[in-house]
Amino acid sequence: MVKNAEQKGGFTTGKNDHRITKFGKILRLTKIDEIPQLINILKGEMSFIGPRPELPFYTKQYNEEEKVILTVRPGITDYSSIKFINLDQEVGSVEADKVYLEKIFKQKNQLRLKYVNEISLHTDLKIFFITIKKVLIKIFSFGKIR
């Protein structure tokens, strides 16, 4: 992203967001931008599979049921990451934060809760392989989703 991106736009990155550089688009498409999170995994702060960390702005809006999401180790991918792998496309390019809050936030939290309620090695393996498949599909269909 461009320097001081947080001061030049909202919390949610929308379609064709002007804050994302050309190189950044490639990093995001291929999910290479997730590599720094491997350090968090090695430090034991995250795992590969688990509810994707949300910005404090959004976690402050969790209801009592949703707060259980914060009790498990966060991860790089989960059910919500899979469903919303093209989140920027879904929020569009106008009022991305508003669209996210009104149409996606609760859905993502329901999927995060689903993960919390189904935590197991089987669930983690299933999510891992589905994520790999979805990322590869995204990479190889890049020309189609612009």
GISULUR-V25940 format. One record per run of one state. SS is the DSSP state (A for helix, B for strand, O for the rest). FROM is the first residue (numbers start at 0). TO is the last residue. If there is no record, write none. Layout:
[[SS	FROM	TO] [SS	FROM	TO]]
This chain:
[[O	0	3] [A	4	6] [O	7	20] [A	21	29] [O	30	30] [A	31	33] [O	34	35] [A	36	41] [O	42	45] [B	46	48] [O	49	50] [B	51	51] [O	52	54] [A	55	58] [O	59	64] [A	65	70] [O	71	73] [B	74	76] [O	77	77] [A	78	82] [O	83	85] [A	86	90] [O	91	94] [A	95	117] [O	118	119] [A	120	139] [O	140	140] [A	141	144] [O	145	145]]
